[in-house]
Amino acid sequence: MVIKKRNQLRGLLSELNSTVLFDEPMNKYTSFSIGGPAEAMVFPRDERDMSKIIHIARVEKIPLFILGKGSNLLVSDKGLHGIVASLSSNLSGECFRQIVQTKELNNRVYLYAGAGVALTRLLRFTIQNGLSGLEFTAGIPGSFGGAVIMNAGSYGKEIKDVLDSVRIIDRDGCPADIPAKDISFKYRGTAIHGKAIAGAVLRLRKGDKEKIEKTVQENLLMKKKSQPLNKPSAGSIFKNPGSTRAWELIDSVGMRGASVGGACVSPVHANFIVNTGRATAGDVISLIRQIGSRVEKDTGITLELEVKIVGK
Ligand SMILES: Cc1cc2nc3c(=O)[nH]c(=O)nc-3n(C[C@H](O)[C@H](O)[C@H](O)COP(=O)(O)OP(=O)(O)OC[C@H]3O[C@@H](n4cnc5c(N)ncnc54)[C@H](O)[C@@H]3O)c2cc1C
């Protein structure tokens, strides 16, 4: 039965012009360095192929997961059923990794970036071209598409503040450009009713290159001081509940430094769990449960996950 299903999946995906890898270990694709195999990992070559993938998944009722750079993910040890579509690999199409200036209006510059563009590359591009607006993203890993879906933010700013429109491929596989004002964004999330983000247009301002660079360096320095960047992690595990900081709550209940197997609450930042070498997703999940119940018992506050747990 399993073999029949696998052959059927192979057959369906052979219609694409894209690279497909089977049983690809997801720990290679996550910043946590954790995760079992993806049944079929597809690197869409262009929007047409991405549309076909969405169509195949819907018609054949195959689970489809869109992967950015895996910096906000905990993938289960058993991995992911169905199809994982990766837009931010060198094997993915150029259209998902391009940055193009689309318009200039007075002091405003509009940039289209593909969903697979690394946020760090996008930031570098804006610095080099004297464009201000993305300085707050300094030190946030991941892809541009992931940043849009997560409404990534720091220092009181969020991606939504600089978005003009988002190009989605909907559940029927059709592309559409949606004005950002018509999308509902929230703290670390969006209600984008599409299956995949292909790219988005940013609205930036012309600025002074040196000033932009200086702000970016200051922001990076603050991250370096306050985050355990030398160990694999997925950034903040929990969202901040209102104006309270999740790390302060975790610290206050004595969980800083707590560990399960290879997973440890970072001594540097109590809202980060780090993989000290051989952590499994199971270790991380047990630790998350321990933190959540201790915080709830001692403070009455229920912490909500920021990291996305996916898989079998
Ligand atoms: C050291 C460290 C520091 C961090 N600091 C911050 C921070 O300061 N602020 C912050 O906001 N975040 C931070 N993060 C979290 C993370 O970097 C962000 O959430 C990032 O935006 C995730 O992007 P990604 O490409 O890695 O997405 P992934 O982790 O690959 O995916 C995240 C979610 O987005 C979906 N997704 C990704 N791309 C697409 C697409 N093209 N179309 C549809 N769905 C898509 C995935 O299905 C998944 O549900 C940090 C993480 C680390 C490891």
The ligand as a Tripos MOL2 file, in Angstrom:
@<TRIPOS>MOLECULE
LIG
   53    58     1     0     0
SMALL
NO_CHARGES

@<TRIPOS>ATOM
      1 C1         18.3770   33.0390   15.7660 C.3       1 LIG1
      2 C2         16.9820   33.4240   15.3630 C.ar      1 LIG1
      3 C3         16.5170   34.7060   15.5960 C.ar      1 LIG1
      4 C4         15.2260   35.0890   15.2270 C.ar      1 LIG1
      5 N1         14.8130   36.3610   15.4730 N.ar      1 LIG1
      6 C5         13.5820   36.7500   15.0840 C.ar      1 LIG1
      7 C6         13.1390   38.1040   15.2870 C.ar      1 LIG1
      8 O1         13.8550   38.9510   15.8270 O.2       1 LIG1
      9 N2         11.8980   38.4340   14.8650 N.ar      1 LIG1
     10 C7         11.0660   37.5400   14.2480 C.ar      1 LIG1
     11 O2          9.9540   37.9110   13.8640 O.2       1 LIG1
     12 N3         11.4570   36.2630   14.0340 N.ar      1 LIG1
     13 C8         12.6770   35.8520   14.4190 C.ar      1 LIG1
     14 N4         13.0890   34.5490   14.2100 N.ar      1 LIG1
     15 C9         12.1410   33.5830   13.6100 C.3       1 LIG1
     16 C10        12.2430   33.4480   12.0800 C.3       1 LIG1
     17 O3         13.4850   33.9080   11.6170 O.3       1 LIG1
     18 C11        11.1300   34.2080   11.3750 C.3       1 LIG1
     19 O4          9.8570   33.7390   11.7810 O.3       1 LIG1
     20 C12        11.2290   34.0850    9.8310 C.3       1 LIG1
     21 O5         10.4440   35.0880    9.2520 O.3       1 LIG1
     22 C13        10.8020   32.7220    9.2910 C.3       1 LIG1
     23 O6         11.1270   32.6650    7.9110 O.3       1 LIG1
     24 P1         11.5070   31.2930    7.2090 P.3       1 LIG1
     25 O7         11.7230   31.5450    5.7710 O.co2     1 LIG1
     26 O8         12.6170   30.6280    7.9230 O.co2     1 LIG1
     27 O9         10.1450   30.4910    7.3980 O.3       1 LIG1
     28 P2          9.9670   28.9510    7.7870 P.3       1 LIG1
     29 O10        10.4560   28.7220    9.1560 O.co2     1 LIG1
     30 O11        10.4930   28.0770    6.7100 O.co2     1 LIG1
     31 O12         8.3610   28.8550    7.7690 O.3       1 LIG1
     32 C14         7.6020   29.5590    8.7270 C.3       1 LIG1
     33 C15         6.1240   29.4950    8.2880 C.3       1 LIG1
     34 O13         5.9530   30.2540    7.0990 O.3       1 LIG1
     35 C16         5.4140   29.4390    6.0490 C.3       1 LIG1
     36 N5          6.0400   29.8800    4.7960 N.ar      1 LIG1
     37 C17         7.3610   30.1410    4.5650 C.ar      1 LIG1
     38 N6          7.5210   30.5940    3.3040 N.ar      1 LIG1
     39 C18         6.3010   30.5730    2.7310 C.ar      1 LIG1
     40 C19         5.8160   30.9230    1.4270 C.ar      1 LIG1
     41 N7          6.6130   31.3830    0.4510 N.pl3     1 LIG1
     42 N8          4.4880   30.7990    1.1810 N.ar      1 LIG1
     43 C20         3.6390   30.3480    2.1530 C.ar      1 LIG1
     44 N9          4.0400   29.9840    3.3980 N.ar      1 LIG1
     45 C21         5.3480   30.1240    3.6720 C.ar      1 LIG1
     46 C22         5.7760   28.0020    6.4300 C.3       1 LIG1
     47 O14         4.8640   27.0890    5.8480 O.3       1 LIG1
     48 C23         5.6470   28.0680    7.9360 C.3       1 LIG1
     49 O15         4.3030   27.9460    8.3220 O.3       1 LIG1
     50 C24        14.3690   34.1430   14.5890 C.ar      1 LIG1
     51 C25        14.8380   32.8510   14.3350 C.ar      1 LIG1
     52 C26        16.1320   32.4840   14.7140 C.ar      1 LIG1
     53 C27        16.6110   31.0970   14.4010 C.3       1 LIG1
@<TRIPOS>BOND
     1     1     2 1
     2     2     3 ar
     3     2    52 ar
     4     3     4 ar
     5     4     5 ar
     6     4    50 ar
     7     5     6 ar
     8     6     7 ar
     9     6    13 1
    10     7     8 2
    11     7     9 ar
    12     9    10 ar
    13    10    11 2
    14    10    12 ar
    15    12    13 ar
    16    13    14 ar
    17    14    15 1
    18    14    50 ar
    19    15    16 1
    20    16    17 1
    21    16    18 1
    22    18    19 1
    23    18    20 1
    24    20    21 1
    25    20    22 1
    26    22    23 1
    27    23    24 1
    28    24    25 2
    29    24    26 1
    30    24    27 1
    31    27    28 1
    32    28    29 2
    33    28    30 1
    34    28    31 1
    35    31    32 1
    36    32    33 1
    37    33    34 1
    38    33    48 1
    39    34    35 1
    40    35    36 1
    41    35    46 1
    42    36    37 ar
    43    36    45 ar
    44    37    38 ar
    45    38    39 ar
    46    39    40 ar
    47    39    45 ar
    48    40    41 1
    49    40    42 ar
    50    42    43 ar
    51    43    44 ar
    52    44    45 ar
    53    46    47 1
    54    46    48 1
    55    48    49 1
    56    50    51 ar
    57    51    52 ar
    58    52    53 1
@<TRIPOS>SUBSTRUCTURE
     1 LIG1         1 GROUP 0 **** ****
